[in-house]
Amino acid sequence: MTAAANEQAQHAEANARRVISAVEMLLDSPESLYRRGWEQRQTHNGNVDAACQAIISQQSNLSAIVGALSAAPAVIPGPGTAMAALGGMLGEVILLLKIETELCMVLSAAHGFDVRLPHERQLAMLLASIGTFQSQHGDDILLALGITSAEAIWNYAPREVSKLLLRVTGRVLLAGAARKGAKTLFLALPFVGMGVGAGMNKVLTARVGKRAHAALTMRARAAAAAG
């Protein structure tokens, strides 16, 4: 690795650490998220699929609000338009990762995993980061990082999960910057940008939730089979 590439990698890792720390500070309490998952499961009479669909719907609606608010300054002519078009990318990524991490934690709880445990919370954040990247970028991030079996991450030690989370979050930041650039023109248009931002966020968060639900379903089945 060249000196320039090494410096770039270190910069990306430092940014990823800051984002992860910011997301962790913003998360609702583990007890609250655990309770939400179990309450949805009870509300739907133990039907995990129905509970998870309700959870995904709630969180994707919240994500849509964040997308609309990120474009709201464009309603104000001049400085507001510039703010919407050029600023707030990192803040929006942090808020989206918060929403999608909470989504994965509540889904994990609905599937019977105890997100009050630190390792389970770490796995939920990793699941959110993987889903965020793949929903925005379309590529298989795990395969790109040399991980041939997605199921293997459930058996990772906390230190391995932490390292993988840093790598994936770094990719999410790069993908987020590209996505922000792609919708900059729309964000600069009053009201149109709010609709675009809300719609894109809602769809992407719903995709993250569906991917997470599928992964957690496989994990729960594997755990049940193992006894």
C-alpha positions as CSV (number, residue, x, y, z in Angstrom):
1,M,0.0,0.0,0.0
2,T,1.4,3.4,-1.0
3,A,1.8,6.2,1.6
4,A,-1.1,8.1,0.0
5,A,-3.3,5.1,0.1
6,N,-2.4,4.3,3.7
7,E,-3.1,7.9,4.7
8,Q,-6.5,7.7,2.9
9,A,-7.4,4.5,4.7
10,Q,-6.5,6.0,8.1
11,H,-8.6,9.0,7.3
12,A,-11.5,6.8,6.3
13,E,-11.2,4.8,9.5
14,A,-11.0,7.9,11.7
15,N,-14.2,9.2,10.1
16,A,-15.9,5.9,10.5
17,R,-15.0,5.8,14.2
18,R,-16.4,9.3,14.7
19,V,-19.7,8.4,12.9
20,I,-20.0,5.1,15.0
21,S,-19.5,7.1,18.2
22,A,-22.0,9.7,17.2
23,V,-24.6,7.0,16.3
24,E,-24.1,5.2,19.6
25,M,-24.6,8.4,21.5
26,L,-27.9,9.1,19.7
27,L,-29.4,5.6,20.1
28,D,-32.4,5.0,22.3
29,S,-31.8,2.9,25.3
30,P,-31.2,-0.9,24.7
31,E,-34.0,-1.7,27.2
32,S,-36.5,0.5,25.2
33,L,-35.5,-1.0,21.8
34,Y,-35.7,-4.5,23.3
35,R,-39.2,-3.8,24.7
36,R,-40.4,-2.4,21.4
37,G,-39.4,-5.6,19.6
38,W,-41.2,-7.8,22.1
39,E,-44.3,-5.6,22.2
40,Q,-44.6,-5.8,18.4
41,R,-44.3,-9.6,18.6
42,Q,-47.0,-9.8,21.3
43,T,-49.2,-7.3,19.4
44,H,-49.1,-9.6,16.4
45,N,-49.7,-12.8,18.5
46,G,-46.2,-14.2,18.0
47,N,-46.2,-13.7,14.3
48,V,-42.6,-12.5,13.8
49,D,-43.1,-11.7,10.1
50,A,-46.1,-9.4,10.8
51,A,-44.3,-7.8,13.7
52,C,-41.2,-7.1,11.6
53,Q,-43.2,-5.6,8.8
54,A,-44.8,-3.2,11.3
55,I,-41.4,-2.3,12.7
56,I,-40.0,-1.7,9.1
57,S,-42.9,0.5,8.3
58,Q,-42.5,2.6,11.4
59,Q,-38.8,3.2,10.9
60,S,-39.0,3.8,7.2
61,N,-41.6,6.5,7.9
62,L,-39.2,8.1,10.4
63,S,-36.4,7.9,7.8
64,A,-38.7,9.7,5.3
65,I,-39.1,12.6,7.8
66,V,-35.3,12.9,8.1
67,G,-35.0,13.0,4.3
68,A,-37.6,15.7,4.0
69,L,-36.0,17.8,6.8
70,S,-32.6,17.5,5.1
71,A,-34.0,19.4,2.1
72,A,-36.2,21.8,4.1
73,P,-33.6,24.7,4.0
74,A,-34.1,24.9,0.3
75,V,-37.5,26.5,0.9
76,I,-35.6,29.6,2.0
77,P,-34.1,31.3,-1.1
78,G,-30.4,32.0,-1.3
79,P,-28.5,30.6,1.7
80,G,-31.1,28.0,2.4
81,T,-30.7,26.5,-1.1
82,A,-26.9,26.3,-0.7
83,M,-27.3,24.6,2.7
84,A,-29.6,22.0,1.2
85,A,-27.5,21.4,-1.8
86,L,-24.0,21.3,-0.2
87,G,-24.3,20.8,3.5
88,G,-25.6,18.2,6.0
89,M,-24.4,15.0,4.3
90,L,-22.6,13.7,7.3
91,G,-25.4,14.7,9.7
92,E,-27.9,12.9,7.5
93,V,-25.8,9.8,7.3
94,I,-25.5,9.7,11.1
95,L,-29.2,10.1,11.5
96,L,-30.0,7.4,9.0
97,L,-27.6,5.0,10.6
98,K,-29.2,5.8,14.0
99,I,-32.6,5.0,12.6
100,E,-31.4,1.9,10.7
101,T,-29.4,0.6,13.7
102,E,-32.5,1.0,15.9
103,L,-34.5,-0.7,13.2
104,C,-32.1,-3.7,13.3
105,M,-32.0,-3.7,17.1
106,V,-35.8,-3.8,17.3
107,L,-36.0,-6.5,14.6
108,S,-33.4,-8.5,16.4
109,A,-35.5,-8.3,19.6
110,A,-38.6,-9.4,17.7
111,H,-36.6,-12.4,16.5
112,G,-35.7,-13.3,20.1
113,F,-32.2,-11.9,20.4
114,D,-31.3,-9.9,23.5
115,V,-30.1,-6.5,22.3
116,R,-29.5,-5.4,25.9
117,L,-26.2,-7.3,25.5
118,P,-23.3,-5.3,24.1
119,H,-22.4,-7.9,21.5
120,E,-25.9,-8.1,20.1
121,R,-26.0,-4.3,19.8
122,Q,-22.8,-4.4,17.9
123,L,-24.1,-7.1,15.6
124,A,-27.2,-5.0,15.0
125,M,-25.2,-1.9,14.1
126,L,-23.1,-4.1,11.7
127,L,-26.2,-5.5,10.1
128,A,-27.5,-1.9,9.7
129,S,-24.3,-0.7,8.1
130,I,-24.2,-3.7,5.7
131,G,-27.8,-3.1,4.7
132,T,-27.3,0.6,4.3
133,F,-24.4,0.1,1.9
134,Q,-26.1,-2.6,-0.1
135,S,-29.4,-0.7,-0.4
136,Q,-27.7,2.4,-1.6
137,H,-24.9,0.9,-3.7
138,G,-26.3,-2.4,-4.8
139,D,-23.0,-4.3,-4.3
140,D,-22.4,-7.2,-1.9
141,I,-20.2,-5.5,0.6
142,L,-19.2,-8.7,2.4
143,L,-18.0,-10.3,-0.8
144,A,-16.1,-7.2,-1.7
145,L,-14.4,-7.5,1.7
146,G,-13.5,-11.1,1.2
147,I,-16.3,-12.7,3.3
148,T,-17.9,-15.5,1.4
149,S,-20.5,-16.5,4.0
150,A,-22.8,-13.8,5.5
151,E,-23.8,-16.3,8.2
152,A,-20.2,-16.4,9.5
153,I,-20.5,-12.9,11.0
154,W,-22.9,-14.2,13.7
155,N,-20.0,-16.3,15.1
156,Y,-17.5,-13.4,15.1
157,A,-15.9,-12.4,18.3
158,P,-16.6,-8.8,19.5
159,R,-13.2,-7.6,18.3
160,E,-13.8,-9.0,14.8
161,V,-17.2,-7.4,14.6
162,S,-15.7,-4.1,15.6
163,K,-13.1,-4.2,12.9
164,L,-15.6,-5.2,10.2
165,L,-18.0,-2.5,11.4
166,L,-15.3,0.1,10.9
167,R,-14.6,-1.1,7.3
168,V,-18.2,-1.3,6.3
169,T,-19.1,2.1,7.8
170,G,-16.2,3.7,5.9
171,R,-17.7,2.3,2.7
172,V,-21.1,3.7,3.8
173,L,-19.7,7.2,4.1
174,L,-18.3,7.0,0.6
175,A,-21.5,5.7,-0.8
176,G,-23.5,8.4,1.1
177,A,-21.4,11.1,-0.4
178,A,-22.0,9.8,-3.9
179,R,-25.7,9.5,-3.1
180,K,-25.9,13.1,-1.8
181,G,-24.2,14.3,-5.0
182,A,-26.7,12.4,-7.1
183,K,-29.7,14.1,-5.5
184,T,-28.1,17.6,-5.1
185,L,-30.0,19.1,-8.0
186,F,-33.3,18.0,-6.6
187,L,-32.5,19.1,-3.0
188,A,-31.8,22.6,-4.3
189,L,-35.4,22.9,-5.6
190,P,-37.9,24.0,-2.9
191,F,-40.5,21.4,-2.0
192,V,-39.4,19.0,-4.8
193,G,-36.3,18.3,-2.8
194,M,-38.3,17.5,0.3
195,G,-40.3,15.0,-1.6
196,V,-37.3,13.4,-3.2
197,G,-35.4,13.2,0.1
198,A,-38.4,11.7,1.9
199,G,-39.1,9.1,-0.9
200,M,-35.5,8.0,-1.3
201,N,-35.0,7.6,2.5
202,K,-38.2,5.7,3.0
203,V,-37.4,3.2,0.2
204,L,-33.8,2.7,1.3
205,T,-34.6,2.2,4.9
206,A,-37.4,-0.3,4.0
207,R,-34.8,-2.2,2.0
208,V,-32.4,-2.3,4.9
209,G,-35.2,-3.6,7.1
210,K,-36.2,-6.4,4.6
211,R,-32.5,-7.5,4.3
212,A,-32.1,-7.5,8.1
213,H,-35.3,-9.4,8.6
214,A,-34.2,-12.1,6.1
215,A,-30.8,-12.4,7.7
216,L,-32.2,-12.6,11.2
217,T,-34.8,-15.2,10.1
218,M,-31.9,-17.4,8.9
219,R,-30.0,-16.8,12.1
220,A,-32.9,-17.7,14.3
221,R,-33.5,-20.9,12.3
222,A,-29.9,-21.9,12.5
223,A,-29.9,-21.2,16.3
224,A,-33.1,-23.3,16.7
225,A,-31.6,-26.2,14.7
226,A,-28.4,-26.1,16.8
227,G,-30.6,-26.5,19.9
